[in-house]
Amino acid sequence: MLRIFPTLVVFTVLLACWEAYCSLSGVSSLILPAPSGVLSALVINRAEIGSHALATLRVAGLGFGLSIGFAFVTSVALHFLPWAKRGLMPLFVASQTVPLVALAPLMILWFGFGLLPKVLLVVLVTFFPILLSLLSGYRQTPRAYSDLLVSMGAGRWRVFCSATLPSARAALLAGLRISATYSIVATIFAEYAGARLGLGIYILSAKNNFRADLVLAAVVVSAALTLTLLGGLRIIDRLTARGPEAQGDA
């Protein structure tokens, strides 16, 4: 509570200023609804927004999970095959320069309105931070650990499993936190370009109906989904922490 107290104070002050401005300025709720109006819209439409949020979370979770597996397998291959790393890394970097605004409609055009294009877009957007974090973590392996294992007759794979991979834990978690935020954003972009269910298509529908309160309500829910993913990663971090660091957190 002590850690989040300053954030809660700032957040409460901002909401109070927002509410006061909407009440005193006379601005139309069609343009800028007050926080109380957004909350009211969220409560009234909670069932509909909830179904769209579950669809978004399902796509983001599936894409995020596949992205972790793909990034891990790729990182291992690039770690053991330096020539592949030199050849493929520029392509991976180039894949991150394509804007989502242009990529999402193309995915829908190529693969239709089903689950596949949205999942592929999430994987494409989220795998690179995880891959980069893993490769960076592999380089942080203490040389003494590797030398000790080699002196005991360990091969490259044994050194990787016993020293290199554990050394990348902190870097991996950092990459996962970054990718978790991207996963929700990428999913909403894909849904915005074309979908039957999800927060992206709900935001588009609310915008076309001039319901700014519903748009903001969906934004609040998307932020909550992102925070939920980050909270889950933090729990995993605590559960997998070992040694003095874990004792200090406890």
DRENSE-428322 format. One record per atom (N, C-alpha, C, O, CB): x, y, z. Coordinates in steps of 0.1 Angstrom, whole numbers, plus 5000, padded with zeros to 4 digits. Glycine has a CB too. Example, Ala and Ser with C-alpha at 12.3 -4.5 7.8 and 13.67 -1.06 7.14 Angstrom:
BEGIN
513249435078
512349555078
513249675078
514249675085
511349555090
512849785071
513749895071
512950005079
513450115080
514149945057
This chain:
BEGIN
500849885000
500050005000
500950135000
500550234994
499150005012
502050125007
502950245007
503450274994
503750384990
504050225017
503750164986
504250184972
503250254963
503650334955
504750054966
502050214964
501050264954
500250384959
499550444952
500050154951
500550424972
499850544978
500050664970
499050734967
500250564992
501250704966
501450824958
500750824945
500150924941
502950854956
500750704938
500050694926
498550714928
497850774920
500250554919
497950654938
496550674941
496150814944
495150864939
496150584953
497050884951
496751024954
496751114941
495851184939
497851084963
497751094932
497851164920
496651134911
496051214905
499151134912
496251004910
495150954902
493851014907
492951064899
495050804902
493651024920
492451084926
492351224923
491251274920
492351054941
493451294924
493451444922
493151474907
492351564904
494851504925
493651394898
493351414884
491851384881
491251464873
494251314875
491351284887
489951254885
489051364890
488051404884
489551124891
489451414902
488651524908
488751654899
487651714898
489151554922
489851684894
489951794885
489151774872
488551874867
491451824882
489251654867
488451624855
486951644858
486251704850
488751484850
486451584869
485051594872
484651744875
483551784870
484751514885
485551814881
485151954884
485152034871
484252124870
486252024894
486052014862
486052084849
484752054841
484152154836
487252044841
484351934841
483151894833
481951954840
480951994832
482951744833
481851974853
480752024860
480652184858
479552234857
480751994874
481852244859
481852394859
481952454845
481452564843
483052434868
482552384836
482752444823
481452434814
481352504804
483952384816
480652334817
479452314809
479752244796
478952244786
478852444806
480952184794
481252104782
480251994780
479851924790
482652054783
479951974768
478951864765
479551724768
480751704765
478551874750
478651644773
479151504776
479451424763
480051324764
478051434784
478951474752
479251404739
480651424735
481251344728
478351464728
481251534740
482651564737
483551514748
484551444746
482851724736
483251554761
484051504772
483151464784
482751554792
485051624777
482851344785
482051294797
482851304810
484051284809
481551154794
482151324820
482851334833
483151184838
482551094833
481951404844
484151174847
484451034852
483250964857
483150844856
485551044862
482351044864
481150974869
480250924858
479650814859
480351074878
480250994847
479450944835
480150824829
479350734824
479351054825
481450824828
482150704823
481850584832
481650474827
483650734822
481950604845
481750494854
480250444853
480050324853
481950534869
479350534852
477950494850
477750414837
477050314838
477050624850
478350464826
478250384814
478850254815
478350154809
478850464802
479950244822
480550114824
479750014832
479649894829
481950134831
479050064842
478249984851
476949934843
476549824843
477850054863
476350034836
475149994828
475349894817
474549804815
474550124823
476549914811
476849824799
477849724803
478649674794
477349914788
477949684815
479049594820
478949454813
480049394810
478949574835
477749404811
477649274804
478149274790
478949184786
476149224804
477749374782
478249384769
479749414768
480449344760
477449494761
480249504776
481649534776
482449414781
483549394776
481949664785
481949344791
482549224796
482749114786
483849054785
481849174808
481749094777
481948994767
482949034757
483748954752
480548974760
482949164753
484049214744
485449204750
486349174743
483649354739
485449234763
486749234770
487349084771
488549064769
486649284784
486448994773
486848854773
487448804760
488348734759
485748764778
486748854749
487248814736
488648874733
489548814728
486248864725
488849004737
490149064736
491148994744
492348974739
490049214740
490848964756
491748894765
492148754760
493348714761
491248884779
491248684754
491448554749
492448564737
493448484736
490148484744
492248654728
493248674717
494548714722
495648664718
492648774707
494548814731
495848864736
496648754744
497848744742
495648984745
495948674752
496548574759
497148464750
498248414752
495648514769
496348424740
496848324731
498048374723
499048304721
495748284721
497948494718
499048554710
500248564718
501348544714
498648684704
500048614731
501248634740
501848504743
503148494744
500748704753
501148404746
501648274749
502448214737
503548164739
500648174753
501948224725
502648174713
503848254711
504948204707
501748184701
503848384714
504948474712
506148434721
507248434717
504548624714
505748394734
506848354743
507548234738
508748224738
506248334757
506748134734
507348014728
508148034716
509247984715
506247914725
507648114707
508448144694
509648224698
510748194692
507548224685
509648324707
510748394710
511848314717
513048324714
510448514719
511448224726
512348134733
513048044723
514348034723
511648054743
512347974714
512947884705
513847954695
514947914692
511847814697
513448074691
514348154682
515548204689
516648204683
513548274677
515448244702
516648294709
517648174711
518848204710
516148344723
517148054714
518047944715
518847914702
520047894702
517347814720
518047924691
518647894678
519748004675
520847974670
517647894667
519348124677
520348234674
521548234684
522648274680
519648374675
521348184696
522448174706
523448074701
524648094703
521948144720
522947954696
523847854692
524347864678
525347794674
523247714694
523647944670
524047964656
524348114653
523448184648
522947914646
525548164656
525848304654
525548354639
525148464637
527248334657
525848264630
525648304616
524148334613
523748414605
526148194606
523248254619
521848274618
521448404625
520548474620
521048154624
522048434636
521748564643
522148684634
521348784633
522548574656
523248674627
523748784618
522748804606
522548914601
525148764613
522248694602
521348694590
519848734593
519248804585
521348564583
519348694605
517948704608
517648834616
516548884615
517448584615
518548874625
518248994633
517849114625
516949184630
519449024642
518549154614
518049264607
516649254602
515849354601
518949294595
516249124598
514849104594
513849124606
512749174604
514648964588
514249074617
513349094629
513249244633
512149284636
513949014641
514349314632
514249454635
513349524624
512549614628
515749514634
513549484612
512649554601
511249524604
510349604600
513149504588
510849404609
509449374611
508849464622
507649474622
509349224616
509649524630
509049614640
508849754636
508349834643
509949614652
509349784623
509249914618
507849944611
507550054608
510349954609
507149834608
505849844601
504849894611
504649824621
505449704595
504150004608
503150054617
501949964619
501549904609
502750194613
501349954631
500249874633
499049924624
498249834620
499849874647
498950054622
497750104615
497750044601
496650024595
497850254614
498950024595
498949964581
498949814582
498449754573
500250014574
499549754592
499649604593
498349544596
498049434590
500649574603
497549594605
496349534609
495349514598
494849404597
495649614620
495049614590
494149584578
494649484568
493849404563
493849714571
495949474567
496549374558
496349234563
496049144556
498049404555
496549224576
496249094582
494849044580
494548924577
496649094597
493949134582
492549104580
492249074566
491448974563
491649224585
492849144556
492649124542
493248984538
492648914530
493349224534
494348944544
495048824540
494348694546
494248594540
496448824543
493948714559
493548594567
492048594571
491648504578
494348574579
491348704568
489948704571
489648764584
490548834590
489348574570
488448744589
487948814602
488048714614
487448744624
486548864600
488648604612
488648504623
489748534634
490148644635
488848364617
490148424641
491048444652
492448454647
493248524653
490948324661
492848384636
494248384631
494848514629
495948534634
494248304619
494248614621
494948734619
495248814631
496348884632
494148824609
494348814641
494548884653
495748824661
496548894667
493348894662
495748694662
496748624670
498148644663
499148674670
496448474671
498148634650
499448664643
499948804645
501148824646
499248634628
499048894645
499449034648
500049054662
501049124663
498349134645
499448994671
499948994685
501348934686
502248984692
498948924695
501448814680
502748754680
503848834673
504948854678
502748614672
503548894662
504448984654
504949104663
506049144662
503849024641
503949164670
504249284678
505049254691
505849324695
502949354681
504749134697
505249114710
506449024711
507149024721
504149044719
506748944700
507848854702
509248924702
510148874709
507848754690
509349034695
510749094694
511249144708
512449114711
510649204684
510449214716
511049254729
511449134738
512449134745
510049334737
510649024737
511048904744
512348844739
513248804746
509948794744
512448834725
513648784719
514848864723
515948814726
513448774704
514748994722
515849084725
516249074739
517449074743
515449224721
515249064748
515549044763
516348914766
517248914774
514349054771
515848804759
516548684761
517948684756
518848634763
515748564754
518248734744
519548744739
520448824748
521648794750
519548794725
519848934753
520649024762
520948954775
522048964780
519849154765
519948874780
520248804792
521248694791
522048664800
518948744797
521248624779
522248524777
523748584778
524648514783
522048454763
523848704773
525148764774
525648814788
526748844790
525248894764
524648814797
524948854811
525448734819
525648754831
523748914817
525648614814
526048504821
527448524827
528348554819
526048374812
527748514840
529048534845
530048434839
529748314838
529048514860
531148484834
532148394828
532648284837
532948174833
533348484823
532748314850
533248214859
532348094860
532847984861
533348274873
530948114859
530048004859
530347914847
530347784848
528648054859
530447974835
530647894823
531947814824
532047704820
530647984811
533047884828
534347824829
534347704839
534947604836
535347924833
533647724850
533547614860
532847494854
533347384856
532847664872
531747514847
531047404841
531847334830
531847214829
529747444836
532547414822
533347354812
534547274818
534847164812
533947464803
535147324828
536247254835
535747124841
536547024843
536847334846
534447114844
533846984849
533346894838
532746794841
532747014859
533646934825
533246844814
531946874808
531446794800
533346704818
531246984811
529947014806
530047064792
530947134788
529247124815
529047014784
529047064770
528247194768
527847254778
528346954761
528147244756
527447374754
526047374759
525547474765
527547404739
525347264756
523947264760
523747254775
522847324781
523247134754
524647184782
524647174797
524947314803
524347354812
525647074802
525947384797
526347514801
525147614799
524847694808
527547574794
524447594788
523347684785
522247664796
521647754801
522747654771
521847534798
520747504808
521147544822
520247584830
520447364807
522347524826
522747544840
523247684843
523047724855
523847444843
523747754834
524247884837
523647994828
523148104833
525747884835
523547974815
523148084806
521648114808
521248234809
523448044792
520848014808
519348034809
518948094822
518148184822
518647904806
519448044833
519048114846
519548254847
518848334853
519648034858
520648284841
521148424841
520248524833
520248644836
522548434835
519448474824
518548554816
517148574822
516348644816
518348494802
516948524835
515648534841
515148684842
514048714838
515648474854
516048764848
515548904850
515348974837
514349054836
516648984858
516148954827
515949014814
514748964807
513949044801
517248994805
514448834809
513248784803
511948844809
511048884802
513148634805
511948864822
510748924829
510549064824
509449114823
510948914844
511649134822
511549274817
510949274803
510049364800
512949344817
511349184795
510849174781
509349134781
508549184773
511549084773
509049044791
507649004792
506749114796
505549124791
507448884802
507149204805
506349314809
506149414798
504949464796
507049394821
507149434790
506949524778
505949464768
505049524763
508349554771
506149334765
505349264755
503849254760
502949254752
505849134752
503649244773
502349224778
501449354775
500349344772
502349204794
502149464776
501349594773
501049604758
500049644754
502149714778
502049554750
501849554736
500749464731
500049484721
503149524728
500549354738
499649244734
498249294734
497449274724
499749124743
497849374744
496449434744
496249534733
495249534727
496149494758
497249624732
497149724722
497149664708
496349704699
498449824723
497949564705
497949504692
496549434689
496049434678
499049394691
496049364699
494749304698
493649404694
492849374685
494349224710
493649514701
492649614699
492749674685
491749704678
492649724709
493949694681
494249744667
493649644657
493049684647
495749774665
493949514659
493449414649
491949414649
491349404639
494049274653
491349424661
489849424662
489249554656
488249544649
489349414676
489949664657
489549784652
489549784636
488649834630
490449904656
490449704631
490549694616
489449604611
488949624599
491849644612
489049504619
487949414614
487749304624
488649214625
488249364600
486649294630
486349184639
484849184642
484149274640
487149194653
484449074648
483049064652
482849084667
481749114671
482448924648
483849064675
483749074689
485149124694
486149074690
483348944696
485149204704
486349254710
486249404713
485349474708
487549234701
487149454722
487049594726
487349684714
486849794714
488149614737
488149644705
488449724693
487249754685
486949874682
489449664684
486449654682
485249684674
484149754683
483349824677
484649544669
484149724696
483249794705
483549944705
482650034705
483349744719
484849984706
485250124706
484850184693
484350304692
486750134708
485050114681
484650174668
483150194668
482750304663
485150074657
482350104673
480950114672
480450234681
479650314677
480249984677
481050244693
480750354702
481150484696
480350584698
481450334716
482250494689
482650624683
481750664672
481350774671
484050604677
481250564664
480350594653
478950644658
478250714651
480150474644
478650604671
477350644677
477550764686
476650804693
476850524685
478750824685
479050954693
478850924708
478351014715
478151064689
479250804713
479150774727
480650774733
481250674734
478550634729
481050894736
482450914741
482550844755
483650794759
482751064743
481450834762
481450774775
481750624774
482450564782
480150794783
481150554764
481450414762
482850394756
483450294759
480350354752
483350484748
484650474743
485650474755
486550394756
485050584733
485450574764
486350584776
486150464785
487150424791
486050714783
484950414786
484750294794
485550174789
486050104797
483250264795
485550164776
486250054770
487750074772
488549974774
485950034755
488250194771
489650224774
490050194788
491050134790
489950374771
489150224797
489350184811
489550034813
490349984820
488250234821
488649964806
488649814807
489949764801
490549664806
487449754800
490349814789
491649774783
492849804792
493749714793
491849844769
492849914799
493949944808
493849844820
494949804824
493750084814
492649804824
492549704835
493149574831
493749504838
491149694840
492849534818
493349404813
494949404813
495549314816
492849384799
495449524808
496949534808
497549524822
498549454824
497349664802
496849594831
497349584845
497249444851
498049404859
496649684854
496149374847
496049234851
497149144846
497749064854
494649174847
497549164834
498649084828
499949114835
500749024839
498749114813
500149244838
501349284845
501349234859
502449194864
501549434845
500249234865
500149184879
500449034879
501048984888
498749204885
499948954869
500248814868
501748794867
502248694872
499448754857
502348874858
503848854856
504548884869
505648824872
504348944845
504048984877
504749014889
504648904900
505548874907
504149144895
503448834900
503248724908
504248604904
504848544913
501848674908
504348584891
505248484886
506648514890
507448434894
505148464871
507048644890
508348694894
508648654908
509648604912
508548844891
507648684917
507748654931
507948504934
508748464942
506648714939
507048434927
507048284929
508348214924
508748114930
505848224923
508948274914
510148204908
511448264913
512548214910
510048214893
511348374921
512548434927
513248344937
512548274944
512248574933
514548344937
515348264946
516348344953
516848444948
515948144938
516848294964
517948344971
517648474979
516448494982
519048374962
518648554982
518448674990
517448774984
516748844991
519748754991
517348784970
516348874964
514948834968
514148924971
516548864949
514648704967
513248664971
513048684985
511948724989
513148514968
514048664994
513848685008
513548835011
512748875020
515048635016
514248925004
514049065006
512649105002
512049195009
515149144998
512149054990
510849084986
509749034996
508849104999
510549024972
510048915002
509048865012
509048945024
508348925033
509448715015
